């Protein structure tokens, strides 16, 4: 059959400029296209002409752009698919415009997912225009792919089947096993990069200071961006990086600017909300951004651990963590730590850099343009601005520079320009005054809306049921600030998407909460703080946010926090302490919350209803006191825990032996910190004896704890000069890890190999070189086995073990075999360098 047109152009009218440009390029190559703009006159019958165009076109090009599938496109695609099936002749060519989303691609029929599709990354690139013309002429796709390969800089995904862009990364939390499962399969949604710029709110301080508004371009972060791109470009399949810095330095802005740039290079990149989902993967790789993982350390570490056992992904996977510190990463297994790239620390903008001044100038201009006002002269000259910056480190943070511009927009003659005063003025002008006026207008308590907006920061948001409970609790307590009924709150400006959201960024939220507690609640601030925590759907997560807000108020805004009022409030009722203990009894507790955690432990200890519970609270109290630097009190609490546990264990060793063993382990650490090495050694010896006895009854339950205790004993013995006994303890740990590895090699193989490496060195240092060599060989064998499945994770440790083995061989004059091992080491090191695998800091010297 002969056709009037080579191609029918099916498209969303919002994409018409790009589509028309491509159609003109086809026409220039002698290919006649049916395009509604060209072939249908205003007076024509629109639908009838579309049908005619479809019928008389050899191929139907279905264009998908950033605006998704158009209202007519789905019908056109269905008609084309029916024709393709009836005539058994391929006639559909999907064409992906720059920025086309997998979510829109997935809306096409499942029967099209095996069809070849062309992707445009740049409309100025002549190659995709040539390839599209070849497809319309019916050229063999194999020939066209060869043509693409001949162009060294051509994107890999220029011509692929549709299902190539629909692959996904499935991240699932399994509640029963308390672990993540990560696998590749079909995607369901795209990773998101937040952006408020399309909906400006010039009267909202949250909009003006939030990075999501993109009021100004990101400036002064070229070095950090390059470091992130180098990390993404490394050849390793999986890698984790921590971007660390204080509030207001621009961590999140930098992360999502990086994500945006990666998307332009063919990556899928964005926020991994909820740490669970099925996200599409990019043709070049996938970047998951996780903000504040320390708020949910158990889930975050479980996710990172899952990366070590997932099948090697087809495309690169990068996980970017944004946090205030990386303490929670210390709990990772050796396998997970091997995936960590060196952290990137973000500080304020450099003092000798022009970026700060450029940021201030651009902010000044954009603020007035946003208000649709003429831009007045700058209120500060460069010299005065530099002098202002030099008075405090935090003034180099982008957020404070933006805040300065907003403050001077409000009052160009303002004199008090310290960070704390600027932020306080802005929260007052944009939040407090506004909410007080609204409350008066509605006839409700003048301070009620301010208090609720402030408390929402503690949990991220206040939901309806939580608010209803908070309103009832306030009535019962007869607090001075009266809260309106929930139905009234839903009519206020606070209510948005069925919740009262927290103010952002954190520094504004911290200041508003501090103001509400100290200026409005005053001596009732303890009750309000507790109510804010109690209202959270996840009180553990809320306590982490609360600790961060206190830190910001104290360190960045220099405002003392009324924590003693909260401590006084919870001391009055043990039940309050029980609720908070659930939130505070976690690793890596924020230091600002340590006084609260200690007080909660003391109250619960005083009201403990059993000796076992007393021992548990004493151990917890000892740990918190130790973290606070109160070593004497920590040691005293630990001694009491051991005394109680010993009495319990005498009555029933099976029931209370584990508590006694844990208490002795804890006591040994406290004694060692206090310089009492002999007593510390005695305590850890007893702990080992207990766990040995327990492990005989249940090796699976107590074997790991026994191995860890033996390692602790080995260190204590070595510190006391008992080298032979230390070696014996190390041997014991190795034997246990060996047994554990038999049942779960993935979990305990790395521990076993590391223990063997350490033991081999200790043996050699003790003169037992032959035994040290034998142990070293075994360590290498294990790392070789681990590296077969995951070279990126275990390759560096394999190199370390090979280096140790060559040293052992050299000292025993086994030079020929040593040379062979060195040659193997050289090959392994070269592979690590070639694949750009991250090298742990403790192995840096090996690769110099």
N, C-alpha and C positions, 0 to 999 in steps of 0.2 A: 504493500500500500504506500502511495506517495502522500506526503504531508505538506501542508502549506507553510508550517512553521517548524523550525528545528526544536524550539523549546518554549514551553509555557512557563511563565514566571509567576509562581505562587508565593505570596509574601504578605507580611503584615505591613499595612500602609505606613506605620511609624518608622519602618526600616527603608522606606522608598528611596531616600537619597543614595544609600549604599547599594541597594538593589539595582537602581537605574544605572549607576556607574558601572556595575559588573555587566549589566545587559548591553550597555554601549560597547564594552570591551569585546563581548561576544559578536555583536554586529560588525565590529571592526575586523573580526576574523571570518567574515562572510557567513555568519550564522544568524538566521532570522528568528527573532524572539517575539512572542506575544506578551505584551505588557499592557495592563489595563490603561495606564496613562497615555499610551501611544495608540492603542487599537480600539478603544471604546469612547465614543463621543458622548457628551452630556445628554443628547437627545436619544441615544440608543437604548435598547432594552438591555439593561445591565446583566441580569442573570443569563438571558439567552445568549448574549455575546460571550460570556464566560464559558458556557457549555460548548459553544462553537470553537472557542480557542483551545479548550482542552481536547476536543475531538480531533482537531486539525493540527495538533502538535505531536511531534515524534517523541519528545521527552518532556516530562514535567519536572521542573526544578523547584524543590520546596525549600525556601530560604527560612532559616531560623536565626534570629538576632537577639539583641538584649531585651526586646519588647515581647518576646514569646510568640506563641502561635496566634495569628490573626483570626477574626471571626469567620472569614470565608475559607481560611486555609485548611481547617480540618475536613470540611466538606470536599474541597478540591483534592486533598490527599486520599480521602476514602474513594472518590470517583476514580482517581488514578490507580489505586490498588485493585479495584474491581476490574478495571481494564487490563491490568497486568496479569491478573489471575485468569480472566476469561481468554485472553489472547496468548497467554503463556509467553509473553515477551516483556523483558525488563524495560520499563519506561520511566522509572522514578529515580531522580538523583537528588538526595538531600544536600543542601549547601549551608554550611555553618558560618555565619558572619562573626567578626571579632566580638568576643564576650558572650557568645551563645551559651546558655546554661544547660547542663545535663537534665535538669528538671523539665525543661521544655522539650528537649530531644526525646525524653521518655514518653511524652504525650503522643508521639507518633505511634502508629500501630506496631504491635509486637512482631508482625510479619515483615516489617521493614528493617528490623535490627541487624540483619545480616547483609543489608544493602551497602554498597560502597558510597561513602559520603566525602565531600571535599570540604576542608576547613580553611577559611581565610583568617590569618593572624594580622595581616597588614594589606590593606587594599592597594597600596602602592607597589607591592611586590608583584612583578609580572609573572612569576612562575605559577601561582594558583590559577591565574586567568588562562594560561596556556593549558594547564591540566584540565580545567573545566571544559575548555573547548574540545579537548581530546575526548572527554567522556561524552559530550554531546554528539561528536562525530562517530561514536561507537568504537573508539580505539580500545585495545586490550588493556585492562587495568594493570596487568603485569608489566607491560611495556611502559606505562605511565609511571609506575613505581620505580622502575629502573631509571627513568628520566629524572625523577626526584632525587634518587641516590647520587646521581652525577653532580648535583649541586650540593657542595659541602656544607653550606649553611642552611639548607632547607629544613624546616621542622619535621620531626619524626611522624607527626600525626596529620600531615597534609592530606593524605588519602588513606582512610581507614574505613572499616565497616562501622555502622552506627553503634553496635554494642561495645566497641572499643571505648567509647566515652561514657558508657553506662555501668562500668565496673565500679565496685564500691568496697569500702572498708567497714566491716561489721564489728562494732564494739559492744559487747553484752556483759552486764553484771549478773553473775549467778549468785543469788542470795544464799542458797543452801550451802554452796561450797565456799562462799565469801571470796570469790575470785572473779577476775575478768577473763573472757574468752574473746580473742581477736582473730578474725578470719577475713578472707577476701571473698567477695560475691557480688551480688547486684546492689547498687546504691539506691537510696530512697530520697535523700535530700542533699542540698549543697551546704557546705560550711559557710557561715555568714561572717561578713565584715561589717560591724555596726557603722552607720552613717546617718547623722542628723542634718547634714548640710542642705538637704532638699526642703526642710521644714524649719526655716529660721524663726527664732523666738528672741528678739532683741531685748525684751524686758525680763528675761529669765537669766539669772546668774548661773544657773546650772547649764544652760545652753552656751553662755559666753565663755565659761571656763572648762567645759567638757571637751576633751579631745575629739569626741565624735562629731562635733559641729564643724571641725576643720576650718575654723575661722581664719587661720593663717597656715601657710605651708610649714612642714617640719624643717627646722634649720639646725645646723651644727652637729648632725649625727652621721656624717659621712663615714667616719671610721667604724662606728658600730654597725652601720648598714653593710659595709663591706665585709666585716667579720661574720655577719649573719649569712650573707650570700656565699661566702667561702664555706661555711658550715653546710649550707644547703647543697652546694656543688660537690662536696666530698663524695667519693664513690661508694662509701658504705651504704647499705640498703636502709638501715635503721639507725637513728641517732637522736639523742636527747640533749637539749641545751637549756640552761637556766639563765634567764635575764633578770638580774637582781638589782634593786635600788630602792631608795626611800620614796615616800609618797610625793608626787608632784614633779619628779624628774623626767617623766615622759616615757615610762616603760611600755605602757599599753599603746600609746601613739606610735612608738617605734615599731613594736611588734606588728601592728596592723598595717603600717606603711610598708613594712617588709612583706607581709602577706599579700598586699595589693600588687606589689612589684612581682612577686612570684606568680600570681594569677596571670599577669601579662605574659609570663614566660611558659604558660601551659600547665601550671600547677593548680590543684584545688587547695585552697588555704582559707582558714578562718577559725572561729571560736568553737571549741568542742564543748558546747553547752551540756551540762548535766553529766559529762563524762560517759555518755552512752548514746549510741545511734548507729545508723547505717548511712555513711556519707559517701558521696561520689569521690572517686580518686581522679587526679589529673593525669594527663598523658606523660608529664615529666615527673610527677611526684605529688605527695600530699603533706600539707603542714597542718598539724593540730596545735592550736594556741590554747593554753590552759592558764587562766588568770587566777592568782592567789591559791595555788594548790595547797599551801599550808593551812587553809581553812578546813580542808578535808584530807588530811595527810594519809589516813588509812586507805581511802579510795584511790588517791593519787599514786601512792606507792604500789598498790595492787595493780593499777593500770600499767605502770612502768615494768613491773615484774612480768606481766602478761606478754610484753613485747619480746622477752627473752625466749619464750616457748612457742610463739606463733610461727607458722610456716614462713619461710623467707618471702617477702612480698615481691610481686613482679616489678613494681615501681618503687621509687624511694619513699620512705616515710620519715618525717621529722616531727618531733614533739618539742614545742617551745613553751617552757614554764616561765611565768611572770610572778615574781614574789619579792618579799622583803628580805628573806634569807633562805638558805637551802638546808637548814638543819634537818628537816625531815628526810632528806636524801641519804643521811647516814645510816638509816635502817635498811637500805637496799641490799640485796644479795650481791655477791661479787659479780655474778653474770650481768645483773642490771647496771651495776656501776660501770662495767666495761662499755656500756652504750653511752655514757655521759661524755659530752664534749666539754672542754674547759668553759666555765661560766663566764658570762659577759657582765661586768659590773657597770651600771649606768650612774653617773654622777651629774651634778649641775653642769651647765654649759661652761666651757673653759673661760677663765678670766681674761685672757688675751685674745679671745675670739670675737670677731665682729658679729657673730650669729645672734648674740643677746641683743645688741643694739638694733639689728635688722628686725628681730622678732618684735621688739617694742614698737618700732616705727610702723611695721605692717599691722600690728594689733591696733594701734591708734587709728590708722586709716580705715581698717575694716570695721571697727566699732562704729565710726561715724557714718560710713556708707550703709551699714546694716540699719542704722537709725534713720537713714535717708536725710542726713544733715550735711552741710558743708564741712569739709575737714579743716579744722583750725590749725594754727601753727603748733608744733610739738611743745608740750608743757615743760620739757626738760631738754637740755643740751647734752651732747655726748659726755662731756666732762662730769656734769652733775649726775648723769645716769651711772657712769662708772663708779663714782664715789658712793652712790647709793648701793650698788652691787657689792662693793668691797666691805661693807659694814657687817655682813653676815653671810655665811656659806649658803644658807637656804635661798637667798635672793638670786642665786645663779640657776635655780630650778625654773624651767619654763612656765610652770603654773603661776609662780609668784611674779614673774615678769608680766604675764597676761593680766594678773590681778592688779598690778600697779597701773597698767594702762586703763583698766576699767575704773579704778579708784580716781585717777586724775581726770577721766572723762566726766565723772560725777562732780568733781571739784578740782579744777586745774591748779588752785592755790593751796591745796591741802598740804599741811606741814608734817603731820605725824604719819610717817610712811614705813614704819616697821612692819614686818610680815604679819605679826599677830594683830596689829591694829588695822591693817588693810583688810584682812580676812573678816575681822569682826564688823567693820563698817559695811562690807559687802553683804554679809548674812543679815545684818540689820536692815539695810536699805531694800534688799530684794526679797527677803523672806519674812523676817519678824514683823516689820511695819505693815507689809501687805496682809499677812495673816491676822494680825491684830485688828486691822480695819475691817476685814471680812467678818471676823467673829462678832465685832460690835454691830455691824450691819445686820447680821443674822440673829442678834439677840442672844448669843451664847457666851460662855465665859471667855473673856478677852485673851487668856493665855492658852486655851484648850487646843486650838489648832497648831500653835507653835510647839506645844509639848508633844503632840502626836506626830508631827512632822519630824521632830528631833528623835523620838523613840523609834520611829521606823528605821532609822539608820542602824540600830543594833541588830536587826535581823534581815535587813535588806528591803523589807516591806511588812506592812501590817494587813492581814487578811480580815475578812468580815467576822468570822467566828472568834478570832483572837481579840478583835476590837470589842465584840459583845462581852467577852469575859473580862476584859480590862475595864470596861465601863462598870460592870457589876462589882468588881474588886475595889474600884475607887470609891464606890458608894459604901461598901462595907467598911472600908478603912477611914472614911470621912476625910479624905484628903482635900486640901484647900482648893486646888484647881478642879473645877467640875467639867466632866466630859459630856458632850451632847449625846443624844440617842443615835444609834447607828443609822437610822433613816435620815436624820439631819446631816450626818457626816457625808452620806452619799450624795448630798446636794451641794457640797462644798467643792472648791477648786482642788482640794487635796485628793479627792477620789478619782482614780484613774485606772481603767482596766480592772475594776473590781478589787482594788487594793489601795492603800496609801503607800506610795513608793518612797524609798529613801532618797534624800538629797545627795547629789553627786557633784564634784568629786569628794573623796574621803575627807580632805582637809576642811571643806565647807561643812560636811556632816559632823565632823568632830567639833568644830567651833559652835555650831548650832546646838548640839547636844550639851556641850559644856555650858553654854549660856542658859539653856532651859533648866539644867540641873542646879546651877549655882545662883542664877538671878531670879528664876521663877519658882522653882521647887524649894530652894534653900534647905532648911533642916529636914524636909521630907524627901530629899533627893535619893536616899537609900531605897525607899519604897518604890519610887518611880523607876530606878535602875533595875530593881528586881522584876518589876512588872514588865519592863521592856524585854528582859531575857525570857521570862516565863511565857510571853506572848508568841515567841518564835516557834515555827513549825519544827525546826531543827535547832534545839538549844545548844548543841555542841558547835555547830557552824556559827550561831549567833554569838557565842562566847568568844570565838576567834575574831570575829569582826569587832566586837566590843574591845578586846585587848588591843587591836590595831588602832582603833579610834582613840583610845587612851594614850597610846604611844604618840600618835600624831599631835594630840593636844599638848602633851608634855614636852616632846622633843622639838617639834616644828613651831608650835604656837606659844610655847613657854607658859602654859596655863596649868596650874596644879589641879589634879582630879579629885573629886570628893569620894574616893573609894572607901575611906573609913566609914562614911555614912552607909554604904552598901554592906560593909562588913558588920557594922552594928545592927543593921536590919536583919540580916540572915542569922546572926547569933541568937536572936530572940526565939526562933522557931527551928528545931532540928529538921522538920519536914522541908523547910526552904533549903537547908544545907544538903539534904538528900537529893533534891532536884539539881542543884548546882554541881554536886559531886559527879553526877553522870556526865556533865558537860566538861568539867575541869580535869577529870581523871584520864588524861591522854598524854601522849608523848609530845615533846616540843611545845609545851604550853607557853604562851606569850609571857614574857617576864613581867609585864605590867599587871598580870593577874596572879602572880605568885602570892602576894599578901592575902588575897581573897582565898586562894586554894588552901593555904596554910590555916587560915581561920576556919574554913569549912571542915578540914580534917580534924582540927582540935575539937570542934563541937561534936562531930560524929564520933570521935574517940571517947569523949566524955559520956556519950549516950549509947555506946556500943552495948548490945545485949548479950554478947558472948565473948569468951576469950579469943576465939579464932578471928572474929570481926575486929577485936582490938588489935591483934597482931597485924592484920591487913592494913588497918588505918595507920598504925605506927610505921610500917614500912613505907606507906605512901607519904606520910608526914616527914619521914627521914629524907626521902628523895627531894621533896619540895624545899625543905630547910637547906639541904645541900646545894640545890640550885640557887638559893638565895644567898649563899655564902656563909650561912650560920652553921659552921662545921661542928661546933661543940654540941649544939642542940640536936643536930642531925645524928651525931654519934649516940647521944643519950637515947633518942627515940629508937634507934636501931638496936641498941642493947636491950631495951625493954621488949621489943618485938621478939628477940631471940629468947629471952627469959620466958615469955608467955608461950611461945611455940614449943619450947622444950618440955614444959609441963603437959601441954596437949599431946605431944608426940609420945610421951611415956605412957599415956592412957591408950592411945590408938595410933600406932605408927603409920598404918596404911592411910588413915584419914588425914593426919596432920604432918606426916613426914615431909610432903612437898612444901608446906608452909615453912617448916623449920629450915629446910634446905635453902629456900629462897631468902629467908631472913639472914641466914649465915653468909650467903653470898653477898647480900647487901652490907652486912656488918663488916665483912672483909674489906670491901671497897672503902667504907668510912674509916676504918682503922688505918688503912694504907694512906689515905688522904691526910690523916693526922700524924703520920710518921711512925705509927706503932706497927712496924713490919712483922715482928715476932707474933704479936696477937693476930694480925691480919692473916698470917700464914696458918696459924692454928685454926682460925675460923673457916678458911677456904678448904683446909684438909677435912674438917668435919662435914662441910657441905658436900664434898666429893664422896665421902663415905656414905652419906645419906642417899645421894642420887645413885650410887652404885647399887645399894640395896633395893631402891625403888625400881631401877632399870632391870633388875633380875626378874621382878614380877611383871613389868610392862616395858619392854625395851622401846617399842614404838612411841610410847608416851614420854618416856624420860631419857631416852638415849641422847637426843639433841642437847638437852640441858646438862647431862653428864659430860658430854664432849666439851661444851662451852666452859663448864666448871673446871675440867681438867686443864684446859688452856689457861684459865685464870690461875690455877695452881702452879702450872709450869712457870708462869711469869713471876709469881710470888717466890717460888723456890730459887729461881735464877737471881732475883734481887737479893736473896739471902745468901747467895754463894753456894747453894746446894745444886751444883750443875748436874750431877748424876741423877738425882731425884727429879730434877726438872725435865731431863730427857725421858725418864720413865713416864712422867705425866704426859709429855707430848706423844709418846708412843701410844699411850692409852687413848688419847683423843683421836689419833690417826686410825686406830683399830675400830673405834666406834663409828667414825665417819665412813670407814670402809664398809661396815655392815649396813649402815643407813643407805649408802650409795647403791648397794645391791638391789634394794627395793625401789629406790627413787634416785636414779643417777642424775637426772636433770636438776633436782633440787640440791643434792649433797655432793655431786661430783666436784664442783668447783671448790667447796670447803675441804674436801679430801685432798685435792691436788695442792691447794695452798698450804694445808697443814704438812703435807709431805715435803714441800719445798722448804718450809721453815725448819722442819725436823732434819732434813739433809744438811743444812748449814750448821745447825747446832751439833750434829754428830761430827762433822768435819772439824769444827772448832774444839771439840772434846778429844780429838785425836782418833776418832773412829771413822777414818776416811773411807774405808771399804764399804762400811755400812751406809755411810752418807751417799756414796755413789749409787748403791743399790736403790735407796729410797728416791734419789733424784731421777733415776731411770723410770721408776713407777710414776712419778709426777708428770714427766714428759708424756708417757703413754696415755695418761688420763686427759691431759690437755689436748693431745692429738685427736683423741676420740671426740672431745667436746668441740674442737675446732672444725671437725668434719661437718657437723650440723650447723654451726654458727661461727664462721671464721671471724666476722666482725666483732663478736662478743669475746671470743677466747683467743684470737690470734696474738694479741699483745702478751697475754700471760704465757702462751706457748713459747713465744720468743724469750721471755724471762726464764722459763724453765730450761730451755735449750742452752741459754747462756750459763745458768748454774751448772748444768750437766757438763758443759765443756770445761768449766773451771775445775770441777771435781776430777775429770779425766786428766787434765793438765797436771794437777798436783800429784797424781798417781803415775805420772810419766807415760800415760797411755796416749801418746801424741798423735798417732795415726788416727785413732778413733776420734780424738778431740778435734782434729782437722775436719773429719767428716761431719761432725756435729756443727762445727762453725760454718761449714758450707751450707748445711741445712738451715742454720740460723740466718745466714745471709739471704737465702731465698725467701724465708718467711718474712724477714724485715722488709725486703724489697716489695713483697706482695702487700704488706701493710701500708707501705708508702705509696705504692701504685694505686691502691684502692682508697687512699686517703682516709684510712681508719683512724679514729681519734685515739691518741696515745695517752694513757693515764699519767698523771704528773709524776708518780713514783717510778715510772719507767722511762722518763724523758732522757736520762743520761745514756741509756742503752741505745738510743736512736741518734745520738749526736755523732 
